[in-house]
Every structure is written in C-alpha cells, then in structure tokens.
C-alpha cells in the first residue's frame, strides 16, 4: 500500500504560529550591542532571530513585517511592583499578593506575603494559608514568598519552606538587615531584596557574596553614590516601583533615569553607566525573578528568549541615553502579542 501523505495539521493540532518580523531604525537587545536598522523575528511566544533587517528579511521571505519607528528594546522587568496595572514597556513583574484571589494574569512572580508576628500565629493559620496559595495561584505567574515577618524563627521556617518548594524569596531591607536575613537562611541566588536606603560596604559585600539581587525601589530618587557603589562593586542591580509614589506609571525606567540624573548633577561621568542602568531595568529584573536563563528567558532579545519587548519613540547616536530620557512608549509586546 502507498504510504499516506500529510496534507496539513492533524486533527486537534494547532497550526504553527506565523513568523513576524518586527523592525525599527534601532534594536536594543540588551544582551548584545545595539543594531542599527535592526529586526526581531518572532514565532508565537519566542524570538527566532535578532539582527540587521537587511540580513533577516531574505531569510524569512514569507514573514509579515511590522515596521516600527524609533527603538525596539527588550521588555522592562519591574522587580517589585506596587500597582495592579503595569506601566507601558513592562513585560514582567514581581508583585506581592495576599492570596490566590489576587489577580495574577501577568507574567512574572506572584509573591505570597508572610507577616506572622509569632510562631503560634504562623503554625496555627498563616503557614497553611501560604501553602494553599502556593498550590492554587494560576499561571502564567510563578509563585514566591515575600518574607515580611519580623520574627526570626518564622523567617527561618519561611526560608526552609521556599527551598522545599523551590520558590523565589523577596525580602525588604527596611524590615531586616542583610545579616539577619543571612542568619535565617533567606539570602542566596533564589532571593532578591528590595532596598530604599543606603547600604554600607559590608552589607553590599554580603549581598554580592550570596548572589542576591538588589532591587532599588526608592520613594524618591535613588542615592546616586549608593547605586553607583552597587554597580561598580559588581552587585547585580534591578529596579522596582513599589515605593516610587511620584510616578508608578513610568515603570523601572523612572528610578533608573533618576539615578542617571542625580549622578550627572554631581558632575560624575562613570564609564558605561547608561548601559548598566538599562541592563538593570531589563536583565537585572529578570535575574531578580530567576527568569534570565533557559528557553523563554526574559530581559533580553536573542534566539530562544520570550518575545517580550517595548518600542520607544527614541533615536540618536547614544541609544541608552535616549532611552533613559524616558521617551513615549509606542507599544508593548508580551509573549509575541501586542498589548
């Protein structure tokens, strides 16, 4: 008998997602140098290729091209968001929730809050509540724990619980010192800390040794000397908006731009600062959420990354500086879908 020929997708199978080429006068992949007259090729939720438009168009002749003006940038990542909605350009976020009833329909991490003031309160009620929330929170958000308790024994149990379930941890340096968090076993590569105060050299070193990301979430402009020290000494830095009450709609670019502005007001010109600040607002946030590696990683644009990016009405010779000037956001693409 002649063998059957496949005429098309089988019953119950989805047809392959179409290939789309997003092109712009400038593409900022973050993990690589800027590409003039560049393009990002996507299929569904994934990036297939990033490079010069003239090279990619012939490689994907059947693809639809969406031509943007301005600059395509890897999506911003808000390491600690304070508001239910997201700012333009933000494609993932970490957000503290009180339980499974809170909306979690945006990519990132939902951190379940722990606030018990005693071991009795933790053992009798909140521990079970947290475990239930961990099991019931819906995707696309992964789940973590926000360690906001001040009780040392509860803090230790939270760290054990997080390791047992393989969860991310979020801690606030306004509530705990890095040393106290380290004693409880909270610090480490699975944790990031929210910081709105200056850190002394010993604290910065401890966080660096534990590979714990520092998310700067100031109520006003970040202290430039402190932000500079973290960057210069090799700490991984991210930005969040949980305390940035003057303009949460501006997303992580707001505090990043504030650092740049205040550094320049001091007459300082650190080499590569603009690029490092943009990296903190994108790849740094992805590292804070543990979403910077593997297929579907975020915070950068490269083959295999999630198709998350923003388009800004920015151009010029210095792309990182142009982005930190906070130009209008023309569009946000999350998982290949324009939102």
Sine and cosine of phi, psi and omega as CSV:
sin_phi,cos_phi,sin_psi,cos_psi,sin_omega,cos_omega
0.00,0.00,0.61,-0.79,0.05,-1.00
-0.93,0.36,0.59,-0.81,0.00,-1.00
-0.94,0.34,0.54,-0.84,0.00,-1.00
-0.95,0.30,0.56,-0.83,0.05,-1.00
-0.97,-0.25,0.65,-0.76,0.01,-1.00
-0.98,0.18,0.90,-0.43,-0.04,-1.00
-1.00,-0.01,-0.29,0.96,-0.05,-1.00
0.11,-0.99,-0.12,-0.99,0.00,-1.00
-0.85,0.52,0.68,-0.73,0.02,-1.00
-0.93,0.37,0.26,-0.96,0.03,-1.00
-0.86,0.51,0.69,-0.73,0.01,-1.00
0.99,0.13,-0.07,1.00,0.02,-1.00
-0.98,-0.21,0.62,-0.78,0.04,-1.00
-0.99,0.14,0.61,-0.79,0.11,-0.99
-0.92,0.39,0.53,-0.85,0.02,-1.00
-0.84,0.54,0.62,-0.79,0.04,-1.00
-0.90,0.44,0.56,-0.83,0.01,-1.00
-0.93,0.37,0.46,-0.89,0.08,-1.00
-1.00,0.05,0.74,-0.67,-0.02,-1.00
-0.82,-0.58,0.71,-0.71,0.07,-1.00
-0.96,-0.29,0.90,-0.44,0.11,-0.99
-0.99,-0.13,0.88,-0.48,-0.03,-1.00
-0.84,-0.54,0.40,-0.92,-0.02,-1.00
-0.33,-0.94,0.32,-0.95,0.05,-1.00
-0.84,0.55,-0.39,0.92,-0.01,-1.00
-0.53,-0.85,0.72,-0.70,0.10,-1.00
-0.86,-0.50,0.76,-0.65,-0.01,-1.00
-0.91,-0.41,1.00,-0.05,-0.06,-1.00
-0.95,0.31,-0.32,0.95,-0.06,-1.00
0.98,0.22,-0.73,0.68,0.00,-1.00
-0.99,0.13,-0.04,1.00,0.02,-1.00
-0.55,-0.84,0.12,-0.99,-0.03,-1.00
-0.93,0.37,0.41,-0.91,0.05,-1.00
-0.84,0.54,0.53,-0.85,-0.01,-1.00
-0.90,-0.45,0.90,-0.43,0.07,-1.00
-0.97,0.24,0.66,-0.76,-0.10,-1.00
0.72,0.69,0.87,0.49,-0.12,-0.99
-0.97,-0.24,0.01,-1.00,-0.01,-1.00
-0.47,-0.88,0.46,-0.89,0.10,-0.99
-0.84,-0.54,0.88,-0.48,-0.01,-1.00
-0.99,-0.13,0.80,-0.61,-0.04,-1.00
-0.81,-0.58,0.47,-0.88,0.22,-0.98
-0.70,-0.71,0.92,-0.39,-0.07,-1.00
0.88,0.47,-0.82,-0.58,-0.06,-1.00
-1.00,0.04,-0.06,1.00,-0.14,-0.99
-0.90,-0.43,0.45,-0.89,0.13,-0.99
-1.00,0.02,0.75,-0.66,0.05,-1.00
-1.00,-0.06,-0.63,0.78,-0.07,-1.00
-0.34,-0.94,0.45,-0.89,0.09,-1.00
-0.68,-0.73,0.73,-0.68,0.01,-1.00
0.15,-0.99,-0.21,-0.98,0.02,-1.00
-0.89,0.46,0.68,-0.74,-0.01,-1.00
-0.85,0.52,-0.65,0.76,-0.05,-1.00
-0.89,0.46,-0.45,0.89,0.03,-1.00
-1.00,0.07,-0.54,0.84,-0.11,-0.99
-1.00,0.09,-0.53,0.85,0.00,-1.00
-0.84,0.55,-0.74,0.67,0.03,-1.00
-0.92,0.40,-0.42,0.91,-0.02,-1.00
-0.97,0.23,-0.35,0.94,-0.01,-1.00
-0.75,-0.66,0.93,0.37,-0.14,-0.99
-0.91,0.42,-0.41,0.91,-0.04,-1.00
-1.00,-0.03,-0.03,1.00,-0.08,-1.00
-0.97,0.23,0.52,-0.86,0.15,-0.99
-0.98,0.18,0.66,-0.75,0.05,-1.00
-0.95,-0.31,0.77,-0.64,0.16,-0.99
-0.95,-0.31,0.91,-0.41,-0.05,-1.00
-0.99,-0.11,0.87,-0.50,0.03,-1.00
-0.97,-0.25,0.49,-0.87,0.18,-0.98
-1.00,-0.04,0.46,-0.89,0.05,-1.00
1.00,-0.03,-0.76,-0.66,-0.21,-0.98
-0.71,-0.70,0.78,-0.62,0.15,-0.99
-1.00,-0.03,0.79,-0.61,-0.06,-1.00
-0.78,-0.63,0.62,-0.79,0.13,-0.99
-0.78,0.63,0.62,-0.79,-0.10,-0.99
-0.86,0.52,0.62,-0.79,0.06,-1.00
-0.95,0.32,0.54,-0.84,0.03,-1.00
-0.84,-0.55,0.89,-0.45,0.02,-1.00
-1.00,0.05,0.95,-0.33,-0.12,-0.99
-0.95,0.32,-0.31,0.95,0.06,-1.00
-0.36,-0.93,0.99,-0.13,-0.09,-1.00
-1.00,-0.02,0.58,-0.81,-0.03,-1.00
-0.97,-0.25,-0.24,0.97,-0.16,-0.99
-0.88,-0.47,0.47,-0.88,0.00,-1.00
-0.90,0.45,-0.61,0.79,0.00,-1.00
-1.00,0.03,0.20,-0.98,-0.02,-1.00
-0.91,-0.41,0.50,-0.86,0.00,-1.00
-0.97,0.25,0.42,-0.91,0.08,-1.00
-0.84,0.55,0.66,-0.75,0.01,-1.00
1.00,-0.02,-0.28,0.96,0.00,-1.00
-1.00,0.09,0.80,-0.60,-0.04,-1.00
-0.90,-0.44,-0.09,1.00,0.08,-1.00
-0.33,-0.94,0.40,-0.92,-0.03,-1.00
-0.38,-0.92,0.37,-0.93,0.23,-0.97
-0.97,-0.23,0.73,-0.68,-0.06,-1.00
-0.61,-0.80,0.71,-0.70,0.04,-1.00
-0.99,0.16,0.78,-0.63,0.03,-1.00
-0.85,-0.53,0.39,-0.92,-0.01,-1.00
-1.00,-0.01,-0.26,0.96,-0.01,-1.00
0.13,-0.99,-0.08,-1.00,-0.07,-1.00
-0.91,0.42,-0.28,0.96,-0.01,-1.00
-0.97,0.26,-0.35,0.94,0.01,-1.00
-0.93,0.36,0.61,-0.79,0.00,-1.00
-0.91,0.42,0.70,-0.71,-0.04,-1.00
-0.69,-0.72,0.63,0.78,-0.12,-0.99
-1.00,-0.06,0.53,0.85,0.03,-1.00
-0.71,-0.70,0.67,-0.74,-0.08,-1.00
-0.85,0.52,0.55,-0.84,0.03,-1.00
0.65,-0.76,-0.58,-0.82,-0.01,-1.00
-0.82,-0.57,0.75,-0.66,0.16,-0.99
-0.99,-0.16,0.90,-0.44,-0.03,-1.00
-1.00,-0.10,0.89,-0.47,0.03,-1.00
-0.98,0.17,0.78,-0.63,-0.14,-0.99
-0.99,0.17,0.69,-0.72,0.12,-0.99
-0.87,-0.49,0.86,-0.50,-0.09,-1.00
-0.78,-0.62,0.15,0.99,-0.09,-1.00
-0.80,0.60,0.70,-0.72,0.01,-1.00
-0.99,-0.10,-0.07,1.00,0.01,-1.00
-0.49,-0.87,0.33,-0.94,0.06,-1.00
-0.90,0.43,-0.57,0.82,-0.01,-1.00
-0.89,0.45,-0.71,0.70,0.02,-1.00
-0.89,0.46,-0.64,0.77,-0.01,-1.00
-0.92,0.40,-0.75,0.66,-0.06,-1.00
-0.95,0.33,-0.58,0.82,-0.10,-0.99
-0.99,0.17,-0.48,0.88,-0.11,-0.99
-0.63,-0.78,-0.81,0.58,-0.22,-0.98
-0.94,0.33,-0.53,0.85,-0.02,-1.00
-0.87,0.49,-0.72,0.69,0.02,-1.00
-0.91,0.41,-0.60,0.80,0.03,-1.00
-0.89,0.46,-0.68,0.73,0.00,-1.00
-0.91,0.42,-0.71,0.71,0.00,-1.00
-0.89,0.46,-0.65,0.76,0.06,-1.00
-0.88,0.47,-0.68,0.73,0.01,-1.00
-0.90,0.44,-0.64,0.77,0.02,-1.00
-0.86,0.51,-0.64,0.77,-0.05,-1.00
-0.98,0.18,-0.41,0.91,-0.17,-0.99
-0.97,-0.25,-0.29,0.96,-0.02,-1.00
-0.90,0.43,0.76,-0.65,-0.07,-1.00
-0.98,0.19,0.45,-0.89,0.19,-0.98
-0.94,0.33,0.27,-0.96,0.28,0.96
-0.99,0.11,0.06,1.00,-0.01,-1.00
-0.99,0.13,0.68,-0.73,0.25,-0.97
-0.98,0.18,0.13,-0.99,-0.12,-0.99
-0.86,-0.51,0.61,-0.79,0.09,-1.00
-0.64,-0.76,-0.07,-1.00,0.02,-1.00
-0.83,-0.56,0.77,-0.64,0.12,-0.99
-1.00,-0.07,0.95,-0.32,-0.08,-1.00
-0.99,0.11,1.00,0.03,-0.04,-1.00
-0.96,-0.28,0.03,1.00,0.08,-1.00
-0.95,0.32,0.54,-0.84,0.08,-1.00
-0.99,-0.15,-0.08,1.00,-0.05,-1.00
-0.99,0.15,0.83,-0.56,-0.12,-0.99
-0.89,0.46,-0.63,0.78,-0.01,-1.00
-0.94,0.35,-0.62,0.78,0.05,-1.00
-0.91,0.42,-0.64,0.77,0.02,-1.00
-0.87,0.50,-0.67,0.74,0.04,-1.00
-0.89,0.45,-0.67,0.75,0.00,-1.00
-0.92,0.40,-0.58,0.81,0.05,-1.00
-0.89,0.46,-0.68,0.74,0.02,-1.00
-0.89,0.46,-0.66,0.75,0.03,-1.00
-0.91,0.42,-0.68,0.73,0.00,-1.00
-0.87,0.48,-0.68,0.73,0.00,-1.00
-0.89,0.45,-0.68,0.73,0.02,-1.00
-0.91,0.41,-0.61,0.79,-0.01,-1.00
-0.89,0.46,-0.68,0.73,-0.05,-1.00
-1.00,-0.05,-0.06,1.00,-0.03,-1.00
0.92,0.39,0.70,0.72,-0.10,-0.99
-0.97,-0.24,0.44,-0.90,0.15,-0.99
-0.96,0.27,0.47,-0.88,0.05,-1.00
-0.87,-0.50,0.58,-0.81,0.07,-1.00
-0.79,-0.61,0.77,-0.64,0.01,-1.00
-0.73,-0.68,0.39,-0.92,-0.07,-1.00
-0.91,-0.42,0.84,-0.54,-0.02,-1.00
-0.97,0.25,-0.07,1.00,0.20,-0.98
-0.98,0.21,-0.35,0.94,-0.03,-1.00
-0.98,-0.18,-0.54,0.84,-0.08,-1.00
-0.69,-0.72,0.53,-0.84,0.15,-0.99
-0.98,0.17,0.42,-0.91,0.09,-1.00
-0.83,0.56,-0.58,0.81,-0.01,-1.00
-0.90,0.43,-0.68,0.73,0.01,-1.00
-0.90,0.43,-0.65,0.76,0.04,-1.00
-0.91,0.42,-0.60,0.80,0.01,-1.00
-0.93,0.37,-0.66,0.75,0.02,-1.00
-0.87,0.49,-0.55,0.84,-0.02,-1.00
-1.00,0.10,-0.07,1.00,0.00,-1.00
0.99,0.14,0.31,0.95,-0.05,-1.00
-0.99,0.15,-0.67,0.74,-0.07,-1.00
-0.91,0.41,0.44,-0.90,0.02,-1.00
0.49,-0.87,0.01,-1.00,-0.04,-1.00
-0.92,0.39,-0.24,0.97,0.05,-1.00
-1.00,0.02,0.01,1.00,-0.09,-1.00
-0.87,-0.49,0.55,-0.83,0.29,-0.96
-0.74,-0.67,0.47,-0.88,-0.09,-1.00
-0.90,-0.44,0.60,-0.80,0.09,-1.00
-1.00,-0.03,0.74,-0.67,-0.10,-1.00
-0.72,-0.69,0.81,-0.59,0.07,-1.00
-0.79,-0.61,0.36,0.93,-0.03,-1.00
-0.66,-0.75,0.32,-0.95,0.08,-1.00
-0.91,0.42,0.54,-0.84,0.06,-1.00
-0.91,-0.42,0.64,-0.77,0.03,-1.00
-0.99,0.15,0.23,-0.97,-0.07,-1.00
-0.83,0.55,-0.60,0.80,0.01,-1.00
-0.91,0.41,-0.64,0.77,0.02,-1.00
-0.92,0.40,-0.68,0.73,0.03,-1.00
-0.88,0.48,-0.64,0.76,-0.01,-1.00
-0.92,0.40,-0.68,0.73,0.00,-1.00
-0.87,0.49,-0.71,0.71,0.01,-1.00
-0.90,0.44,-0.60,0.80,0.01,-1.00
-0.93,0.37,-0.70,0.72,0.01,-1.00
-0.89,0.45,-0.56,0.83,-0.01,-1.00
-1.00,0.07,0.00,1.00,-0.01,-1.00
0.83,0.56,0.67,0.75,0.02,-1.00
-0.99,-0.16,0.83,-0.56,-0.02,-1.00
-0.95,0.31,0.65,-0.76,0.06,-1.00
-0.97,-0.24,0.90,-0.43,0.04,-1.00
-0.99,-0.13,0.93,-0.37,0.00,-1.00
-0.98,0.19,0.90,-0.44,-0.02,-1.00
-0.77,-0.64,0.93,0.36,-0.13,-0.99
-0.98,0.21,0.48,-0.88,0.15,-0.99
-0.95,0.30,-0.31,0.95,0.07,-1.00
-0.61,-0.79,-0.34,-0.94,0.02,-1.00
-0.86,0.50,0.68,-0.73,0.00,-1.00
-0.91,0.42,0.61,-0.79,0.08,-1.00
-0.85,0.53,0.90,-0.45,-0.12,-0.99
-0.88,0.48,-0.63,0.78,-0.02,-1.00
-0.90,0.44,-0.63,0.78,-0.02,-1.00
-0.94,0.34,-0.70,0.71,0.04,-1.00
-0.88,0.47,-0.65,0.76,0.03,-1.00
-0.89,0.45,-0.68,0.74,-0.01,-1.00
-0.88,0.48,-0.68,0.73,0.03,-1.00
-0.87,0.50,-0.72,0.70,-0.02,-1.00
-0.93,0.37,-0.70,0.71,-0.06,-1.00
-0.93,0.37,-0.54,0.84,-0.05,-1.00
-0.99,0.10,-0.15,0.99,0.08,-1.00
0.98,-0.20,0.15,0.99,0.11,-0.99
-0.93,0.36,0.59,-0.81,0.13,-0.99
-0.99,0.16,0.82,-0.57,-0.09,-1.00
-0.90,-0.43,0.62,-0.79,0.13,-0.99
-0.77,-0.64,0.08,-1.00,0.07,-1.00
-0.78,-0.63,0.55,-0.83,0.08,-1.00
-0.69,-0.72,0.11,-0.99,-0.07,-1.00
-0.86,-0.52,0.17,0.99,-0.14,-0.99
-0.89,0.45,-0.41,0.91,0.02,-1.00
-0.90,-0.44,0.07,1.00,-0.12,-0.99
-1.00,0.05,0.94,0.33,-0.18,-0.98
-0.93,0.37,-0.29,0.96,-0.08,-1.00
-0.99,0.17,-0.25,0.97,-0.02,-1.00
-0.13,-0.99,0.90,0.43,-0.05,-1.00
-0.89,0.45,-0.37,0.93,-0.02,-1.00
-0.93,0.37,-0.25,0.97,-0.04,-1.00
-1.00,0.09,-0.15,0.99,0.07,-1.00
0.92,0.39,-0.28,-0.96,-0.05,-1.00
-0.89,0.46,-0.36,0.93,0.04,-1.00
-0.90,0.44,-0.45,0.89,-0.01,-1.00
-0.87,0.50,-0.86,0.50,0.03,-1.00
-0.90,0.43,-0.52,0.85,0.06,-1.00
-0.90,0.44,-0.70,0.71,0.03,-1.00
-0.91,0.42,-0.57,0.82,0.02,-1.00
-0.91,0.42,-0.65,0.76,0.06,-1.00
-0.87,0.49,-0.74,0.68,-0.01,-1.00
-0.87,0.50,-0.70,0.71,-0.04,-1.00
-0.89,0.46,-0.70,0.71,-0.03,-1.00
-0.95,0.30,-0.55,0.83,0.07,-1.00
-0.89,0.46,-0.69,0.72,-0.01,-1.00
-0.93,0.36,-0.53,0.85,0.07,-1.00
-0.91,0.42,-0.43,0.90,0.06,-1.00
-0.99,0.13,0.00,1.00,0.00,-1.00
0.98,0.19,0.29,0.96,-0.03,-1.00
-1.00,-0.10,0.54,-0.84,0.04,-1.00
-0.69,-0.72,0.92,0.39,-0.02,-1.00
-0.89,0.46,0.67,-0.75,-0.02,-1.00
-0.90,0.43,0.78,-0.63,0.08,-1.00
0.96,0.29,0.23,0.97,-0.07,-1.00
-0.88,0.47,-0.70,0.71,-0.06,-1.00
-0.85,0.53,-0.71,0.71,0.00,-1.00
-0.91,0.42,-0.67,0.74,-0.02,-1.00
-0.91,0.42,-0.56,0.83,0.03,-1.00
-0.93,0.36,-0.65,0.76,0.05,-1.00
-0.91,0.40,-0.64,0.77,0.05,-1.00
-0.88,0.47,-0.61,0.79,0.03,-1.00
-0.91,0.42,-0.61,0.79,-0.03,-1.00
-0.97,0.26,-0.19,0.98,-0.03,-1.00
-0.85,-0.52,-0.98,0.19,-0.06,-1.00
-0.92,0.38,-0.55,0.84,0.05,-1.00
-0.89,0.46,-0.67,0.74,0.06,-1.00
-0.90,0.43,-0.63,0.78,0.05,-1.00
-0.89,0.46,-0.65,0.76,0.04,-1.00
-0.90,0.43,-0.65,0.76,0.03,-1.00
-0.85,0.52,-0.61,0.80,-0.03,-1.00
-1.00,-0.01,0.01,1.00,-0.01,-1.00
0.94,0.34,0.48,0.88,-0.07,-1.00
-0.87,-0.50,0.51,0.86,-0.07,-1.00
-0.97,-0.23,0.11,0.99,-0.06,-1.00
-0.68,-0.73,0.36,-0.93,0.08,-1.00
0.98,0.18,0.03,-1.00,0.05,-1.00
-0.91,0.41,0.63,-0.78,-0.03,-1.00
0.98,0.18,0.18,0.98,0.03,-1.00
-0.90,0.43,0.32,-0.95,-0.07,-1.00
-0.81,-0.58,0.06,-1.00,0.05,-1.00
1.00,0.05,-0.04,1.00,0.00,-1.00
-0.41,-0.91,0.25,-0.97,0.04,-1.00
-0.86,-0.51,0.90,-0.44,-0.01,-1.00
-0.29,-0.96,0.28,-0.96,0.05,-1.00
-0.80,0.59,0.80,-0.61,0.02,-1.00
0.99,-0.12,-0.27,0.96,0.03,-1.00
-0.96,0.28,0.31,-0.95,0.12,-0.99
-0.91,0.40,0.60,-0.80,-0.02,-1.00
-0.99,0.17,0.93,0.36,0.02,-1.00
-0.91,-0.41,0.86,-0.50,0.07,-1.00
-0.33,-0.94,0.23,-0.97,0.03,-1.00
-0.81,-0.58,0.40,-0.92,0.03,-1.00
-0.85,-0.53,0.81,-0.59,-0.04,-1.00
-0.88,-0.48,0.54,-0.84,0.04,-1.00
-0.99,0.17,0.92,0.38,-0.07,-1.00
-0.72,-0.69,0.55,-0.83,0.05,-1.00
-0.37,-0.93,0.13,-0.99,0.03,-1.00
0.73,-0.69,0.04,-1.00,-0.07,-1.00
-0.96,0.28,-0.47,0.88,-0.06,-1.00
-0.89,-0.45,1.00,0.01,-0.15,-0.99
-0.90,0.43,-0.60,0.80,-0.02,-1.00
-0.93,0.38,-0.66,0.75,0.05,-1.00
-0.90,0.43,-0.63,0.77,0.01,-1.00
-0.89,0.45,-0.61,0.79,0.01,-1.00
-0.94,0.35,-0.64,0.77,0.00,-1.00
-0.95,0.31,-0.17,0.99,0.15,-0.99
-0.97,0.24,-0.03,1.00,0.06,-1.00
0.86,0.52,0.87,0.49,0.05,-1.00
-0.95,0.31,0.22,-0.98,0.02,-1.00
-0.88,0.48,0.62,-0.78,0.08,-1.00
-1.00,0.03,0.84,-0.55,-0.05,-1.00
-1.00,0.02,-0.38,0.93,-0.02,-1.00
-0.04,-1.00,0.42,-0.91,0.04,-1.00
-0.78,-0.63,0.76,-0.65,0.01,-1.00
-0.91,-0.42,0.86,-0.51,-0.01,-1.00
-0.87,-0.49,0.88,-0.47,-0.02,-1.00
0.85,0.53,0.59,0.80,0.03,-1.00
0.99,0.12,-0.05,1.00,-0.03,-1.00
-0.95,-0.32,0.77,-0.64,0.05,-1.00
-0.96,0.29,0.83,-0.56,-0.05,-1.00
-0.96,-0.27,0.00,0.00,0.00,0.00
